[in-house]
């Protein structure tokens, strides 16, 4: 996948702030500190394009990244940070539900989990939300350089069992350090857009 341009177009909380050009979107979601910003930067081959908040769990906006003027990566707020007050968690839930409930441009959601650990109950809840709203789900297993390749299948099996993934739902290990898994993720991006009738330029 050749990245010709990438820009942060807006950070939104309300529907009135979402892009309205009809450009297709794939959303990325995961726990705070799961490596979402690093994954975006790795996919785009940009070092500091998506910035990590200094305070985990603080970001409460939906960030829209326009890629090649053809499609959006939508960076959803991180969840699961223990020190966040209940009122803040409620705000997170409202922002997420508002976005997921009727976003016609949204083609699929990539759920990021740490490959080293069994998914948390928050991850399970997020997966169930994704399925409830009827979206395709692809699981991206981050920090794959932290375990050996020989352990991949064992950890992927744990992830699949905890989330109760359907047989055709994929788990793709990725490493921002070693750049492994990047081509596989891009192939899935293209596939998800194609399933919804969008043709993405790849070179």
C-alpha positions as a Markdown table, in Angstrom:
| # | Residue | x | y | z |
|---|---|---|---|---|
| 1 | Unk | 0.0 | 0.0 | 0.0 |
| 2 | Unk | 1.5 | 3.3 | -1.1 |
| 3 | Unk | 0.7 | 6.2 | 1.3 |
| 4 | Unk | 0.7 | 9.4 | -0.8 |
| 5 | Unk | -0.9 | 11.6 | 1.9 |
| 6 | Unk | -2.2 | 11.5 | 5.4 |
| 7 | Unk | -3.7 | 14.2 | 7.5 |
| 8 | Unk | -5.7 | 14.6 | 10.7 |
| 9 | Unk | -8.8 | 16.3 | 9.5 |
| 10 | Unk | -10.8 | 16.7 | 12.7 |
| 11 | Unk | -11.4 | 15.5 | 16.3 |
| 12 | Unk | -15.1 | 15.0 | 17.0 |
| 13 | Unk | -17.4 | 14.4 | 19.9 |
| 14 | Unk | -20.9 | 15.0 | 18.3 |
| 15 | Unk | -22.4 | 13.8 | 15.1 |
| 16 | Unk | -22.5 | 17.4 | 13.7 |
| 17 | Unk | -18.6 | 17.3 | 13.8 |
| 18 | Unk | -18.2 | 14.1 | 11.7 |
| 19 | Unk | -17.0 | 14.4 | 8.1 |
| 20 | Unk | -20.0 | 14.5 | 5.7 |
| 21 | Unk | -18.3 | 13.8 | 2.4 |
| 22 | Unk | -19.4 | 10.2 | 2.3 |
| 23 | Unk | -15.8 | 8.9 | 2.4 |
| 24 | Unk | -15.5 | 5.4 | 3.8 |
| 25 | Unk | -14.1 | 4.7 | 7.2 |
| 26 | Unk | -12.4 | 1.9 | 9.1 |
| 27 | Unk | -12.3 | 2.5 | 12.9 |
| 28 | Unk | -9.6 | 1.4 | 15.3 |
| 29 | Unk | -10.4 | 0.8 | 18.9 |
| 30 | Unk | -8.7 | -0.8 | 21.9 |
| 31 | Unk | -7.7 | -0.3 | 25.5 |
| 32 | Unk | -5.5 | 2.6 | 26.6 |
| 33 | Unk | -1.9 | 1.8 | 26.1 |
| 34 | Unk | -2.6 | -1.2 | 23.7 |
| 35 | Unk | -0.5 | 0.5 | 21.0 |
| 36 | Unk | -3.2 | 2.1 | 18.8 |
| 37 | Unk | -1.2 | 5.3 | 18.0 |
| 38 | Unk | 1.9 | 3.2 | 17.3 |
| 39 | Unk | 0.0 | 0.9 | 15.0 |
| 40 | Unk | -1.4 | 3.9 | 13.0 |
| 41 | Unk | 2.0 | 5.4 | 12.7 |
| 42 | Unk | 3.5 | 2.0 | 11.6 |
| 43 | Unk | 0.8 | 1.5 | 8.9 |
| 44 | Unk | 1.3 | 5.0 | 7.6 |
| 45 | Unk | 5.1 | 4.9 | 7.9 |
| 46 | Unk | 5.0 | 8.1 | 9.9 |
| 47 | Unk | 6.8 | 8.5 | 13.2 |
| 48 | Unk | 4.7 | 10.9 | 15.1 |
| 49 | Unk | 1.5 | 11.2 | 13.0 |
| 50 | Unk | -0.8 | 9.8 | 15.7 |
| 51 | Unk | 0.3 | 11.1 | 19.0 |
| 52 | Unk | -0.1 | 9.2 | 22.3 |
| 53 | Unk | -1.8 | 11.1 | 25.1 |
| 54 | Unk | 0.5 | 11.8 | 28.1 |
| 55 | Unk | -2.3 | 10.7 | 30.4 |
| 56 | Unk | -3.7 | 7.2 | 29.6 |
| 57 | Unk | -7.5 | 7.3 | 29.1 |
| 58 | Unk | -7.6 | 11.0 | 28.8 |
| 59 | Unk | -8.5 | 11.3 | 25.1 |
| 60 | Unk | -12.2 | 11.5 | 24.7 |
| 61 | Unk | -12.6 | 12.5 | 21.0 |
| 62 | Unk | -12.9 | 10.5 | 17.8 |
| 63 | Unk | -10.0 | 11.4 | 15.5 |
| 64 | Unk | -10.4 | 11.2 | 11.7 |
| 65 | Unk | -7.3 | 10.5 | 9.7 |
| 66 | Unk | -7.8 | 11.1 | 5.9 |
| 67 | Unk | -5.5 | 8.7 | 3.9 |
| 68 | Unk | -4.7 | 9.4 | 0.2 |
| 69 | Unk | -7.8 | 11.5 | 0.1 |
| 70 | Unk | -9.7 | 8.2 | -0.4 |
| 71 | Unk | -10.6 | 6.8 | 3.1 |
| 72 | Unk | -10.5 | 7.5 | 6.8 |
| 73 | Unk | -8.9 | 5.7 | 9.7 |
| 74 | Unk | -11.0 | 6.6 | 12.6 |
| 75 | Unk | -9.2 | 6.5 | 15.9 |
| 76 | Unk | -11.7 | 5.9 | 18.7 |
| 77 | Unk | -11.1 | 6.7 | 22.4 |
| 78 | Unk | -9.1 | 4.2 | 24.4 |
| 79 | Unk | -11.0 | 2.4 | 27.2 |
| 80 | Unk | -10.3 | 0.3 | 30.3 |
| 81 | Unk | -8.0 | 2.8 | 32.2 |
| 82 | Unk | -8.7 | 2.0 | 35.9 |
| 83 | Unk | -8.2 | 5.5 | 37.2 |
| 84 | Unk | -10.9 | 7.1 | 35.0 |
| 85 | Unk | -14.0 | 8.1 | 37.1 |
| 86 | Unk | -17.4 | 6.6 | 36.3 |
| 87 | Unk | -18.7 | 9.8 | 34.9 |
| 88 | Unk | -15.9 | 9.9 | 32.4 |
| 89 | Unk | -16.5 | 6.3 | 31.5 |
| 90 | Unk | -20.2 | 7.2 | 30.9 |
| 91 | Unk | -19.1 | 10.0 | 28.5 |
| 92 | Unk | -16.9 | 7.5 | 26.7 |
| 93 | Unk | -19.8 | 5.1 | 26.3 |
| 94 | Unk | -22.0 | 7.9 | 24.9 |
| 95 | Unk | -19.4 | 9.1 | 22.4 |
| 96 | Unk | -18.8 | 5.5 | 21.2 |
| 97 | Unk | -22.5 | 4.6 | 21.0 |
| 98 | Unk | -23.4 | 7.8 | 19.1 |
| 99 | Unk | -20.7 | 7.0 | 16.5 |
| 100 | Unk | -21.5 | 3.3 | 16.1 |
| 101 | Unk | -25.2 | 3.3 | 16.0 |
| 102 | Unk | -25.8 | 4.7 | 12.5 |
| 103 | Unk | -22.6 | 5.6 | 10.8 |
| 104 | Unk | -23.2 | 4.7 | 7.2 |
| 105 | Unk | -19.6 | 5.3 | 6.1 |
| 106 | Unk | -18.2 | 2.9 | 8.7 |
| 107 | Unk | -17.2 | -0.3 | 6.9 |
| 108 | Unk | -15.4 | -2.3 | 9.6 |
| 109 | Unk | -13.8 | -2.0 | 13.0 |
| 110 | Unk | -10.3 | -3.2 | 13.9 |
| 111 | Unk | -10.2 | -4.2 | 17.6 |
| 112 | Unk | -6.6 | -4.0 | 19.0 |
| 113 | Unk | -5.6 | -6.3 | 21.8 |
| 114 | Unk | -2.1 | -7.0 | 23.4 |
| 115 | Unk | -1.0 | -10.4 | 22.0 |
| 116 | Unk | 0.8 | -11.2 | 25.3 |
| 117 | Unk | -2.3 | -11.2 | 27.4 |
| 118 | Unk | -5.8 | -12.7 | 27.5 |
| 119 | Unk | -8.3 | -10.0 | 26.4 |
| 120 | Unk | -9.9 | -8.2 | 29.2 |
| 121 | Unk | -13.6 | -8.0 | 30.0 |
| 122 | Unk | -13.6 | -4.5 | 28.5 |
| 123 | Unk | -12.2 | -6.0 | 25.3 |
| 124 | Unk | -15.0 | -8.6 | 25.3 |
| 125 | Unk | -17.6 | -5.8 | 25.8 |
| 126 | Unk | -16.1 | -3.9 | 22.9 |
| 127 | Unk | -16.3 | -6.9 | 20.7 |
| 128 | Unk | -19.9 | -7.5 | 21.7 |
| 129 | Unk | -20.7 | -3.9 | 20.9 |
| 130 | Unk | -19.1 | -4.2 | 17.4 |
| 131 | Unk | -21.2 | -7.3 | 16.7 |
| 132 | Unk | -24.3 | -5.7 | 18.2 |
| 133 | Unk | -24.1 | -2.8 | 15.8 |
| 134 | Unk | -23.5 | -5.2 | 12.9 |
| 135 | Unk | -20.0 | -4.4 | 11.8 |
| 136 | Unk | -17.2 | -6.7 | 10.6 |
| 137 | Unk | -14.5 | -7.1 | 13.2 |
| 138 | Unk | -10.8 | -7.8 | 12.6 |
| 139 | Unk | -8.6 | -8.3 | 15.6 |
| 140 | Unk | -5.1 | -6.7 | 15.5 |
| 141 | Unk | -2.8 | -8.3 | 18.1 |
| 142 | Unk | -0.2 | -5.7 | 18.9 |
| 143 | Unk | 3.3 | -5.9 | 20.4 |
| 144 | Unk | 4.0 | -9.2 | 18.5 |
| 145 | Unk | 7.7 | -8.6 | 18.9 |
| 146 | Unk | 7.4 | -9.3 | 22.6 |
| 147 | Unk | 6.8 | -13.0 | 22.0 |
| 148 | Unk | 8.4 | -15.5 | 19.7 |
| 149 | Unk | 6.8 | -16.4 | 16.4 |
| 150 | Unk | 6.5 | -20.0 | 17.8 |
| 151 | Unk | 4.1 | -18.7 | 20.4 |
| 152 | Unk | 1.8 | -16.8 | 18.0 |
| 153 | Unk | -0.7 | -19.6 | 17.6 |
| 154 | Unk | -1.0 | -20.3 | 21.3 |
| 155 | Unk | -1.7 | -16.6 | 22.1 |
| 156 | Unk | -4.0 | -16.2 | 19.1 |
| 157 | Unk | -6.0 | -19.2 | 20.3 |
| 158 | Unk | -6.4 | -17.6 | 23.7 |
| 159 | Unk | -7.6 | -14.4 | 22.1 |
| 160 | Unk | -10.1 | -16.3 | 19.9 |
| 161 | Unk | -11.5 | -18.2 | 22.8 |
| 162 | Unk | -11.8 | -15.3 | 25.2 |
| 163 | Unk | -13.6 | -13.1 | 22.5 |
| 164 | Unk | -15.5 | -16.1 | 21.1 |
| 165 | Unk | -14.6 | -15.0 | 17.6 |
| 166 | Unk | -16.4 | -16.5 | 14.7 |
| 167 | Unk | -14.4 | -18.8 | 12.4 |
| 168 | Unk | -14.1 | -16.3 | 9.6 |
| 169 | Unk | -12.9 | -13.4 | 11.8 |
| 170 | Unk | -9.2 | -12.8 | 11.6 |
| 171 | Unk | -6.5 | -12.2 | 14.2 |
| 172 | Unk | -3.5 | -10.4 | 12.7 |
| 173 | Unk | -0.3 | -10.1 | 14.8 |
| 174 | Unk | 1.6 | -6.8 | 14.2 |
| 175 | Unk | 4.8 | -5.3 | 15.6 |
| 176 | Unk | 5.5 | -1.6 | 15.4 |
| 177 | Unk | 9.1 | -2.3 | 16.2 |
| 178 | Unk | 9.8 | -5.0 | 13.6 |
| 179 | Unk | 7.1 | -3.8 | 11.1 |
| 180 | Unk | 5.7 | -7.4 | 10.9 |
| 181 | Unk | 2.1 | -7.8 | 10.0 |
| 182 | Unk | 1.8 | -4.5 | 8.2 |
| 183 | Unk | 1.1 | -6.0 | 4.7 |
| 184 | Unk | -1.5 | -8.3 | 6.2 |
| 185 | Unk | -3.3 | -5.5 | 7.9 |
| 186 | Unk | -3.3 | -3.4 | 4.7 |
| 187 | Unk | -4.6 | -6.4 | 2.8 |
| 188 | Unk | -7.5 | -6.6 | 5.2 |
| 189 | Unk | -8.2 | -2.9 | 5.0 |
| 190 | Unk | -8.5 | -3.2 | 1.2 |
| 191 | Unk | -10.6 | -6.3 | 1.6 |
| 192 | Unk | -13.1 | -4.7 | 4.0 |
| 193 | Unk | -13.5 | -1.6 | 1.7 |
| 194 | Unk | -14.0 | -3.9 | -1.3 |
| 195 | Unk | -16.7 | -5.8 | 0.5 |
| 196 | Unk | -18.6 | -2.5 | 0.9 |
| 197 | Unk | -18.1 | -1.6 | -2.8 |
| 198 | Unk | -15.2 | 0.8 | -2.4 |
| 199 | Unk | -12.1 | 0.4 | -4.6 |
| 200 | Unk | -8.9 | 1.7 | -2.9 |
| 201 | Unk | -5.8 | 2.7 | -4.9 |
| 202 | Unk | -2.9 | 0.5 | -3.7 |
| 203 | Unk | 0.0 | 1.9 | -5.7 |
